[in-house]
Amino acid sequence: MSLKDNFTADEWFKVMTGPGRAGAAVVAASPSGVTGLLAEAGAIASAMRESVSQESRTPLMEAMAADLLGQPAARPPEQERARNVEDVKNQSLEGVRQAMWLVSAKASPEDAAAYRNMIMLVAQRTAEAAKEGGFLGIGGTQVNDKEHAVIEELRQLVGGAETGRGLITHETPPGAATVRPEPGPDGSGNSN
């Protein structure tokens, strides 16, 4: 039995796409021109390859490496379409949160740490891939404030590398509906 067997097909899809979603969140925070987008997409792929190609891979990184070389999933699960870059960023961050939750719940702490490092490497390399601002490559900054903000948001979402473990802010599994109490007669949420 492989580590991948711990996950359903939909869960594994979320795990496999989590790092790419981290990169997408950075891209959506500060969209670049066509050349910048190509550089950022290349950085996402390169950082993922680097993470799964290390000599001291965890079982999760081994399983991800095997899938990256194999056949892609036949059909991704249905999801709401993003209407603008803010939606892309928010949906990407939620996808990372779900993926990190799944890895933390179903894999070893070493696997979770390796996955967290992969997500942060993808985010950092994506942000550094193209200068933002400027004109024709002159001026601008390598990583702008919006990209820094998303990287920090990702760091908080997955738990900083300095803590050594994921920061799971929800105990409910990804996709579970949140039940909110109906407001009381006075509108306070209290039934009294």
C-alpha positions as CSV (number, residue, x, y, z in Angstrom):
1,M,0.0,0.0,0.0
2,S,1.4,3.4,-1.0
3,L,0.9,6.7,0.8
4,K,-1.3,7.8,-2.1
5,D,-3.8,5.1,-1.0
6,N,-4.5,7.2,2.1
7,F,-6.3,9.8,-0.1
8,T,-9.4,9.6,-2.2
9,A,-9.0,10.6,-5.9
10,D,-10.4,14.1,-5.2
11,E,-8.2,14.5,-2.1
12,W,-5.1,13.5,-4.1
13,F,-6.0,15.9,-6.8
14,K,-6.1,18.7,-4.2
15,V,-2.7,17.6,-2.8
16,M,-1.1,17.5,-6.3
17,T,-2.5,20.9,-7.2
18,G,-1.7,22.6,-3.9
19,P,1.8,23.9,-4.8
20,G,0.6,25.2,-8.2
21,R,-2.3,27.0,-6.4
22,A,0.3,28.7,-4.2
23,G,2.0,29.9,-7.3
24,A,-1.3,31.0,-8.8
25,A,-2.1,33.0,-5.7
26,V,1.2,34.9,-6.1
27,V,0.5,35.5,-9.8
28,A,-3.0,36.7,-9.1
29,A,-1.8,39.1,-6.4
30,S,0.2,41.1,-9.0
31,P,-0.5,39.9,-12.6
32,S,2.4,40.4,-15.0
33,G,2.4,40.7,-18.8
34,V,2.7,37.7,-21.1
35,T,6.5,37.4,-20.6
36,G,6.1,37.6,-16.8
37,L,3.3,35.0,-16.8
38,L,5.5,32.6,-18.8
39,A,8.4,33.2,-16.4
40,E,6.2,32.7,-13.4
41,A,4.6,29.5,-14.8
42,G,8.1,28.1,-15.5
43,A,9.1,29.0,-11.9
44,I,6.2,27.0,-10.5
45,A,7.1,23.9,-12.5
46,S,10.8,24.3,-11.7
47,A,10.2,24.6,-8.0
48,M,7.9,21.6,-7.9
49,R,10.4,19.5,-9.9
50,E,13.2,20.6,-7.5
51,S,11.1,19.6,-4.4
52,V,10.3,16.1,-5.6
53,S,13.8,15.5,-7.0
54,Q,15.7,15.9,-3.8
55,E,17.8,12.9,-2.7
56,S,16.1,12.7,0.8
57,R,12.5,12.6,-0.4
58,T,9.7,11.7,1.9
59,P,7.1,9.1,0.9
60,L,4.7,12.0,-0.1
61,M,7.4,13.6,-2.3
62,E,8.0,10.1,-3.9
63,A,4.3,9.6,-4.6
64,M,4.0,13.1,-6.1
65,A,7.1,12.6,-8.2
66,A,5.6,9.4,-9.6
67,D,2.3,11.2,-10.5
68,L,4.1,14.1,-12.0
69,L,5.8,11.7,-14.4
70,G,2.7,9.6,-15.0
71,Q,-0.7,10.3,-16.5
72,P,-2.7,13.4,-15.3
73,A,-6.0,12.9,-13.6
74,A,-8.7,12.2,-16.1
75,R,-11.1,14.9,-14.9
76,P,-10.6,17.5,-12.1
77,P,-13.4,18.0,-9.6
78,E,-16.0,20.7,-10.4
79,Q,-15.3,24.0,-8.8
80,E,-16.7,27.5,-9.0
81,R,-15.1,29.6,-11.8
82,A,-13.2,32.7,-10.8
83,R,-14.6,35.9,-12.1
84,N,-11.5,38.1,-11.5
85,V,-8.0,37.9,-10.2
86,E,-9.2,38.4,-6.6
87,D,-11.3,35.3,-6.9
88,V,-8.3,33.4,-8.4
89,K,-6.2,34.5,-5.4
90,N,-8.9,33.5,-2.9
91,Q,-9.7,30.2,-4.5
92,S,-6.0,29.4,-4.8
93,L,-5.4,30.2,-1.1
94,E,-8.4,28.0,-0.1
95,G,-7.0,25.2,-2.3
96,V,-3.7,25.4,-0.5
97,R,-5.4,25.4,2.9
98,Q,-7.4,22.3,1.9
99,A,-4.3,20.5,0.5
100,M,-2.2,21.3,3.6
101,W,-5.1,20.1,5.9
102,L,-5.2,16.8,4.0
103,V,-1.5,16.3,4.1
104,S,-1.3,17.1,7.8
105,A,-4.2,14.8,8.6
106,K,-3.2,11.8,6.4
107,A,0.6,11.9,6.1
108,S,3.5,11.9,8.5
109,P,4.9,15.1,10.1
110,E,7.9,14.7,7.8
111,D,5.7,14.6,4.8
112,A,3.8,17.7,6.0
113,A,7.0,19.6,6.5
114,A,8.3,18.6,3.0
115,Y,4.9,19.7,1.5
116,R,4.9,23.0,3.4
117,N,8.5,23.7,2.2
118,M,7.4,22.9,-1.4
119,I,4.5,25.3,-1.2
120,M,6.7,28.1,0.2
121,L,9.5,27.4,-2.4
122,V,6.9,27.6,-5.2
123,A,5.5,30.8,-3.9
124,Q,8.9,32.4,-3.4
125,R,10.2,31.4,-6.8
126,T,7.0,32.5,-8.5
127,A,7.3,35.9,-6.9
128,E,11.0,36.2,-7.9
129,A,10.4,35.1,-11.5
130,A,9.5,38.4,-13.1
131,K,10.0,42.0,-12.1
132,E,6.8,43.9,-11.3
133,G,6.4,47.5,-12.4
134,G,8.9,49.3,-14.6
135,F,9.0,49.4,-18.3
136,L,10.5,46.9,-20.7
137,G,12.5,45.3,-17.9
138,I,13.9,48.6,-16.7
139,G,13.1,49.5,-13.1
140,G,10.4,47.8,-11.1
141,T,10.9,45.4,-8.2
142,Q,11.7,41.8,-8.1
143,V,9.0,41.0,-5.4
144,N,6.5,43.7,-4.8
145,D,4.4,44.4,-1.7
146,K,1.3,42.5,-3.0
147,E,3.5,39.4,-3.6
148,H,5.1,39.8,-0.2
149,A,1.6,40.0,1.4
150,V,0.5,36.8,-0.4
151,I,3.7,34.9,0.6
152,E,3.1,35.9,4.2
153,E,-0.5,34.8,4.0
154,L,0.6,31.5,2.6
155,R,3.2,31.2,5.4
156,Q,0.5,31.8,8.0
157,L,-1.8,29.4,6.2
158,V,0.6,26.4,6.1
159,G,2.6,27.3,9.2
160,G,6.0,28.9,8.9
161,A,9.1,26.8,8.4
162,E,10.4,28.0,11.7
163,T,7.5,26.3,13.6
164,G,8.2,22.9,11.9
165,R,4.5,22.1,11.7
166,G,1.4,23.2,9.8
167,L,-0.9,25.7,11.3
168,I,-4.3,24.2,10.7
169,T,-6.9,26.9,11.6
170,H,-10.0,24.7,10.9
171,E,-10.7,21.4,12.5
172,T,-13.3,20.6,9.9
173,P,-12.2,18.8,6.7
174,P,-11.9,20.7,3.5
175,G,-15.2,21.2,1.8
176,A,-17.3,20.6,4.9
177,A,-20.2,23.0,5.2
178,T,-20.0,25.5,8.1
179,V,-23.2,25.5,10.1
180,R,-24.0,28.9,11.6
181,P,-26.7,29.3,14.2
182,E,-29.8,31.2,13.1
183,P,-30.0,34.6,14.7
184,G,-32.2,34.9,17.8
185,P,-35.3,37.1,17.9
186,D,-33.1,40.1,18.8
187,G,-30.7,39.4,15.9
188,S,-27.8,38.6,18.3
189,G,-27.4,34.9,17.5
190,N,-28.5,34.0,21.0
191,S,-31.7,32.0,21.4
192,N,-32.6,33.7,24.7
